[in-house]
Amino acid sequence: MAQDDVPQENRPQDAVPAPVEVDPALRRRVSDLEREEVADVLRDAAGEGRLSYSELEDRLETLYASKTYGELVELTSDLPNGPRAPQSQGVASTTPEYSGALVESGPVINVFLSDTKRTGNWLVPQRQEVHAVLGDVTLDYTEAQIPFDEIYIDVKSILADVKIRIPQNAVVLLDSNPVLGSITEQEAGLKAVPDPNARPNAPKRFHIRGTAILGEIKIKRGPRLTKRLGLT
């Protein structure tokens, strides 16, 4: 049969490809906070020489115009610490699903003659580095989203006060190096009443390495007292 005799509906060139199904997680709208988290990843990559400054400017311009999580993934697909695409169906996930840009290494927290706090419902990176000089830093993990089982925190405190508040049942592996300073791990004096309907979760493991030079690093368990008493 000649090609011209092939019925129109059976011609291969007329076949309509099936639409590509996009993972709903990649279509999720992103917040300003998530854009700023990815902006920090891009700036760190430029500082490490992975991106030229012209590339950084182009990507930042695209970033602040982005609207979906998939656009953030595409912007950082060639960088080690950017948000990751969800795993394909049928592949077992090693980490739970969380909203936000999942980041393995957060931007370094540098504090000099100032203070900074991470509290409330924030997305925790697996690795966090803190440099504090003549300032105050508070990292509160008790209400945060923690997608990793192992958390690594490296703190250098020089004439500064650093407070790390972790979940009540967390396991702490502490490597302390005080130099005319102090590094303490405290137990919460008043434990929260357990929720009988809550699902039990395996405790998170916090690997904390602290160097305190004429400064203090305090590790506390459980929510703040005002939170435990229901005052905030």
N, C-alpha and C positions, 0 to 999 in steps of 0.2 A: 504493500500500500504506500502510495506516495505521501510525503510529509504533509502536502496540502490537503490530503484526504483524512488526516487525523482529526477527530472531533475537537472542536475548540476547547471543550472542558477538559480534555485529556492531555493537552500539550504541556510538557514539563515547564516551559518558560512562563506559562500562565499560572503555575501553581503559586498560591499565596502562602508565604512562610508563616508558621504558627507564631503568634506574639510571644516575645520573651517575657516570662513572668519575673517581676522584680520583687525581691524580698521586702515585705512590709516594713521591716526595721530600717531599710535603706531609704524609705520614703518618709520616715518620721521627721517632723519639723524640728529644727535645732534652736536652742536658746542663745542669748547673747553670752551667757557664762560659758557654754560649750565652745562657742567661737573663740573666746579669749583663751580657753585651755589649749586649743589647737594653735592659736597664734603664738603661745609660749613655746610649743613644740617646734614651730617653724623658726622662731628666733634662736632657739637653742641649736637647731641644725645649722643655721647660718654661722653662729659663733663657733661651731665645731668644724666649719669648712665644708659641710655637706651641700650647702646651697650658696650660690653667689648672692650678693646683695641685690642685684637686679632681679634674680629669681625670687628672692624673698619678697621684694616689693610687689612683683606680679602675683605671687601666691596670696599675699595678705589682701590685695585688692579683690582677688577672686573669693577669698575666705569670707570677707565681710559682706559680700553679695550672695553668699550661699544660703540656701534655705533648708536643705535636707541633710540627714546623716550620711547618705551615700556620697554627697559632694565632699564632705569632710574626709571620708575614707579615700576618695580619689586624690585629694590634695596631698595626702601624706603616705600614699601607698609605697613610695620608694624610701621612706624614712623609718627608722627602727622604733620610734616611740609614739607613733600616731595612732588614731583610732583604728580598730580592726573591723573587717566585714564579718557578719554573722556566718557561722559554719553552714555548709550545705545540709539539706535534709538527709537523714539517714546516717549522719556522722555524729557520734556521741559528743556532747559538749563537755569540756573539762571545767568550765566556769559557768555560774548561773547567769541569767539574762538580767541586765541592768540598763536603765536609761542613761543617756549621756555618752560622752566619748571615753571609751575604755583606754586608759593610758597606763603603761607599765612603769614608766619613770616620770614623775612629776617635775615641773620646773623647780630649780633650786630656790628655796626661800632664803633671801638675803635681808637681814635686818640690821640697820645701823642707826642708833639714836632714835629708834621708833618702835612700834609694836605692830604685830599682825596676828590675826586669829582665823582659824578654820573651825567652824562650829556648825551645828545643825545638820541638814540633809545634804552633804556634799559627797561627790564621787571620789573615792580614795585611789590614788595610784599605788602600784605595788612597791615602788621604791621612792623614798622621799629624803632629800638632803636639806639640812637646815644649818645656816651660818648666822649666828646672832652675836652682835657686838653692842654692848651698852643699850640693850633693848629687851623687849618681852615678846615671846612667841607662845601661842596656845594652839595645840592640835587636839581637837576633841573628836574621837572616833566612835563615841557611844551612840550617836544618832546617824552616823554616816552610812553610805552604801559601800560595802567592802566586798568586791567581787573576787578577791584573792584569799586563799587560805594562809599564805605566808606573806607577811608585811615586813619590809626592811626600812628602818629609819636610822639615818646617820646624822648625829647632832654635834655641832661644835658651838659651845657657849663660852664667850669671853666677856666677863663682867655683865652677863645677861641672865635673864630668868626664863627658862623654857619649861612649859607644862605640857605633858602628854597624857591625855585621859583616854583610857582604853576600855573596851567592854569588860563587864564583871568577870566573865569566865575565860578571858583571854589568857593564853600562855605567853609569858615573857622570857625571852632569852637575852639577858643583858650583858653587854661588854662595856664596862665602865672604866674611865680613865680620868679621875678627878685630879687636878693640879691646883692646890689651894682653893678648891671649890668643893661642891657636893653633888652627888647623884643618888637619889633615893627612889625607892619603889614603895608606895604606900597602899594600904588596903582601905577600901571605903568603909567608913564607920557604920553607916546605915545602909543595908542592902535593900534594893527595890523588891517589892512583893512580886513573886513570879506569876505570870499569866498562865492559868491552867489550860487555856485554849491555844497557847503558843506552841509551835512545832519546835522540838529540840534541834539545835544546830551544833555541829562540831565546833569546838572553840578555835578561834583564829590564833595564829602564832605570830607574835611580834618580835622580830630580831632588832634590838635597839643597841646601837653603838654610840656611846656618849663620851665626849671630851669636854670637861668643864674646867676652865681656867679662870679662877676668881669669880666663878659664876655658879648657877644652880640649874640642875635638870631634875624635874620631879615627875614621876610616873604614878598616876592615880588610876584607880579602878572604879568603874560604874559612873552613872550620871552625876552631875553636880548636885549638891545638897538641895538647892531650891527646886531642881527638876524632880528629885526623888520625893520631895514633899508635896509636889504638885503645885508649886507656887509660880512656875513659869510655863 
